[in-house]
Amino acid sequence: MRVRLPFLIISILLLNFSSKANPDFDRLKNEIIKNLRWFGDDLIYLDYERARIDIDSLASSTELKLRKLLTYNESINLDIKEFPNLRLDAYTQDSLRIRLYYFSNVVGPTGYEDVHTVCQWQSQKGKLFSFAISSKILGTIGSIYKLKSKSDQLYLVQSQDFYNTIIYVIQFKGDYLILDYPAFVNESSIILEHADVSFEPRQQKLSVKLYKEENYEMYNVVEPMRSKAEESESYKKILEYFKNKVTVNFIFNGRKFID
């Protein structure tokens, strides 16, 4: 028995090492890497036409595969350098370990950038989840902050869609991701055009300021919300906060920025 014990230990270690190898993860990873080569900044719609690539279909397929890949344990410390044209937009260092990955492509001759963002997070038991959020969260995400709340896992997300800065509040509930949390009266976001927006985590203060060097008024800043206010009482109330102001501050109260 003394002679066989080391051999037994080595065999168990080798078996354990082999069990960690995941051919499905590697196959999916290689497929995504191959697809992502078509999402470079130097490519335009004519390149897709010449190569007979349906970029919309390829983007949807790649987004779906990336979402699946991010549920594998092997993706917990994803090496972004291995994936061409994939970017890590923002992340958190708390227990949820939120990661926001995205890739993008040019749509048509206008040069509009279509952004595809997939969110990954981790449960308390260490299980990974992921969800494609581009249908609700527009543009590229620049930052994410944990909001102070007694029971809810709430986060402020700031994204940039051309000249518009959009502020969202999203909620995590186990394996669910809620993208329409009503943090601004009964709306899930505020949309601001060409504004200086910042968030102070300690005070939980969201600030919207005018750029000093430009001839811009708060009336112009809230222009994207004006059309929405025609059909939404919530946006009407939100607009009232910006009237005749140079700076507007909102404090998160544990549930909302604006009741």
C-alpha positions in Angstrom: 0.0 0.0 0.0 2.8 2.4 0.7 4.2 1.9 -2.7 0.9 2.4 -4.5 -0.2 5.5 -2.6 1.8 8.1 -4.5 0.7 6.6 -7.8 -2.9 6.7 -6.6 -2.6 10.4 -5.7 -1.0 11.3 -9.0 -3.7 9.4 -10.9 -6.4 11.4 -9.0 -4.7 14.7 -9.7 -4.4 13.8 -13.4 -8.0 12.8 -13.6 -9.1 16.0 -11.9 -7.0 18.1 -14.3 -8.5 16.3 -17.3 -12.0 16.8 -16.0 -11.5 20.6 -16.1 -10.8 20.6 -19.8 -14.0 21.7 -21.7 -14.0 21.0 -25.4 -17.3 22.8 -25.8 -15.8 26.0 -24.4 -12.8 25.8 -26.6 -14.9 25.2 -29.7 -17.2 28.1 -29.0 -14.3 30.3 -28.2 -12.7 29.6 -31.5 -15.9 30.3 -33.4 -16.3 33.6 -31.7 -12.7 34.6 -32.4 -13.2 33.8 -36.1 -16.5 35.8 -36.2 -15.0 38.8 -34.4 -12.5 39.5 -37.1 -15.4 41.0 -39.1 -16.0 43.6 -36.5 -12.9 45.8 -36.9 -13.0 49.6 -36.8 -11.4 49.7 -40.2 -14.3 47.8 -41.9 -17.2 49.5 -43.7 -20.4 48.2 -45.1 -18.8 47.9 -48.6 -16.3 45.3 -47.2 -19.3 43.2 -46.1 -20.9 43.4 -49.5 -17.8 42.4 -51.3 -17.3 39.4 -49.0 -21.0 38.6 -49.2 -21.3 38.8 -45.4 -24.6 39.4 -43.8 -23.2 41.4 -40.9 -26.5 41.7 -39.1 -26.9 38.0 -39.1 -23.3 37.4 -38.1 -23.6 40.0 -35.3 -26.7 38.2 -33.9 -25.0 34.8 -34.1 -21.8 36.1 -32.4 -23.8 37.8 -29.7 -25.6 34.6 -29.0 -22.4 32.6 -28.9 -20.7 35.1 -26.6 -23.6 35.0 -24.2 -23.3 31.2 -24.0 -19.5 31.4 -23.6 -19.8 33.7 -20.6 -21.8 31.1 -18.7 -18.9 28.7 -18.7 -16.6 28.7 -15.6 -13.6 29.1 -17.9 -14.8 32.6 -18.8 -14.5 33.9 -15.2 -11.1 35.5 -16.0 -11.6 36.0 -19.7 -8.4 37.2 -21.5 -9.8 39.9 -23.6 -6.6 40.1 -25.7 -7.4 36.7 -27.2 -10.6 38.1 -28.7 -10.1 40.5 -31.6 -12.4 43.6 -31.5 -14.1 42.5 -28.2 -13.9 45.2 -25.5 -14.5 45.2 -21.8 -16.7 48.2 -21.4 -17.1 48.4 -17.6 -16.9 46.0 -14.6 -17.4 45.8 -10.8 -15.2 44.3 -8.1 -18.0 43.3 -5.8 -19.6 39.9 -5.2 -21.6 40.0 -8.5 -18.3 40.5 -10.5 -20.3 42.2 -13.3 -18.6 42.4 -16.7 -19.9 44.3 -19.7 -18.4 43.1 -23.0 -19.2 44.6 -26.4 -18.3 44.5 -30.1 -19.7 46.8 -32.8 -20.1 47.2 -36.6 -21.0 49.9 -39.0 -24.5 49.9 -40.4 -25.0 51.1 -44.0 -23.3 54.1 -45.6 -24.3 56.5 -42.8 -21.5 55.1 -40.6 -23.9 54.5 -37.6 -22.3 52.1 -35.1 -24.4 49.2 -34.0 -23.2 48.1 -30.5 -23.7 44.6 -29.2 -23.3 44.4 -25.4 -23.4 41.2 -23.3 -23.5 41.4 -19.5 -22.0 38.7 -17.3 -22.5 38.3 -13.6 -22.0 35.8 -10.8 -24.4 34.5 -8.2 -23.5 34.1 -4.5 -23.0 30.4 -5.2 -20.5 31.2 -7.9 -22.7 30.3 -10.9 -22.2 32.5 -14.0 -25.1 34.2 -15.9 -25.1 36.3 -19.0 -27.6 38.4 -20.9 -27.5 40.4 -24.2 -28.7 43.9 -23.2 -28.3 46.0 -26.4 -32.0 46.0 -27.1 -32.6 48.0 -23.9 -29.2 49.7 -23.2 -28.1 51.8 -26.1 -24.6 52.9 -27.0 -21.3 52.0 -25.3 -21.3 51.8 -21.5 -18.7 53.9 -19.9 -19.2 53.2 -16.2 -21.3 51.2 -13.7 -21.8 52.0 -10.0 -23.3 50.1 -7.1 -26.3 51.9 -5.6 -26.9 51.8 -1.9 -30.1 49.8 -1.3 -31.2 47.7 1.7 -32.4 44.6 -0.3 -32.1 45.2 -4.0 -28.9 44.7 -6.2 -29.2 48.1 -8.0 -26.6 49.6 -10.3 -26.3 52.9 -12.1 -25.1 52.5 -15.7 -23.9 55.4 -17.9 -23.8 54.9 -21.7 -22.9 57.1 -24.6 -24.9 57.0 -27.8 -23.4 59.6 -30.1 -24.1 63.0 -28.5 -26.6 61.5 -26.0 -25.6 60.4 -22.5 -28.1 58.0 -21.1 -28.4 57.1 -17.4 -30.0 53.7 -16.6 -30.6 51.9 -13.3 -30.6 48.1 -13.6 -31.4 45.4 -11.1 -30.0 41.9 -10.5 -32.2 39.2 -9.0 -30.4 35.9 -8.9 -30.4 34.7 -12.5 -32.6 37.6 -13.6 -31.4 40.9 -15.0 -34.1 43.7 -14.9 -33.3 46.5 -17.4 -36.4 48.6 -16.9 -36.2 49.4 -13.2 -38.2 52.6 -12.6 -35.6 54.8 -10.9 -36.8 58.1 -12.5 -40.5 58.4 -11.4 -41.8 55.4 -13.5 -39.1 55.5 -16.2 -35.8 53.5 -16.2 -33.6 56.1 -17.8 -32.9 59.8 -18.5 -31.5 60.9 -21.8 -29.3 64.0 -22.0 -27.8 65.6 -25.1 -24.3 67.0 -24.8 -24.1 67.4 -21.0 -21.4 67.0 -18.4 -22.7 64.0 -16.3 -21.1 62.6 -13.2 -21.9 60.3 -10.3 -20.5 60.5 -6.8 -20.7 57.0 -5.2 -20.3 58.1 -1.5 -23.1 60.7 -1.6 -25.0 58.7 -4.3 -25.3 62.0 -6.1 -26.0 62.2 -9.9 -25.0 65.6 -11.3 -25.9 67.1 -14.7 -24.1 70.3 -15.7 -23.8 72.5 -18.7 -20.4 72.7 -20.4 -19.1 76.2 -19.6 -17.3 76.7 -22.9 -20.3 76.1 -25.1 -23.4 78.1 -25.8 -25.8 75.5 -24.6 -28.8 75.7 -22.3 -30.5 73.0 -20.2 -33.5 73.3 -22.6 -31.2 71.8 -25.3 -29.8 69.2 -22.9 -33.2 67.6 -22.3 -34.3 67.7 -25.9 -34.2 63.9 -26.3 -36.8 63.6 -23.5 -39.1 66.3 -24.8 -40.8 64.1 -27.4 -41.2 61.3 -24.8 -42.9 63.7 -22.5 -45.7 64.0 -25.0 -46.8 60.5 -24.1 -45.3 60.0 -20.6 -46.3 61.8 -17.4 -43.1 60.6 -15.8 -40.9 62.4 -18.4 -43.1 65.5 -17.9 -42.2 65.4 -14.3 -38.5 64.8 -15.0 -38.3 67.8 -17.3 -39.6 70.1 -14.5 -36.4 69.4 -12.6 -34.3 70.9 -15.4 -36.2 74.1 -15.9 -34.0 77.2 -15.8 -31.1 75.3 -14.2 -27.4 75.3 -14.9 -26.7 72.3 -12.6 -29.2 69.6 -11.5 -28.4 67.1 -8.7 -30.3 63.9 -7.9 -29.7 61.9 -4.8 -30.5 58.2 -4.8 -32.8 57.5 -1.8 -32.4 53.7 -1.7 -35.1 53.1 -4.3 -35.1 56.0 -6.8 -33.5 59.2 -8.0 -36.9 60.8 -8.6 -40.1 59.6 -6.9 
